[in-house]
Amino acid sequence: MNISLSPELEKRVAQKVERGDVDSADALVEHALTFYLEYEGGDMDDEEIRQTQSAIGEALEQAQRGEGRPAEQVFSDLRAKYGISR
């Protein structure tokens, strides 16, 4: 299957690959489609959605109180935790 992307999306995908956020453009598109199809197809149950929304709400409240951490620090910690190279 061949898929065409707009020039802007192609640029954004290329940037993700160049930064090492993903291994390849194919991997990024596959991940995005898997997420979309699981979400759209109802594979996420109501409880999982409620938990996610609750976690997001809690994080926003923490950020408003100044308890947040810089995103790059969080991403670095997650990459180290899960053995993901940059």
C-alpha positions, 0 to 999 in steps of 0.5 A: 500500500502506498500512502501520500502525505501532504508536504507539511506532514512529510516534513513533520514526519521527517523531523521526527525521524531525524531527531530519533523520536522514531526509527522510521517514517513507516514506524511512525505511521504504523503507530499513529494508525494503530492508535487511531484504529484502536481508539476509533474502533472502540478498543479503549474501554470506558474505564481506560478513557476515564483514567486517562482523562483523570490523569490529564486533569491531575497533570494540568492541576499540578502544572498550574501549581508549578509542580511540573517538570520540563518536557525534555526531562520527562522524555529523557527519563522515559527513554532511559526507563524503556531503553529507547535511544534518541 
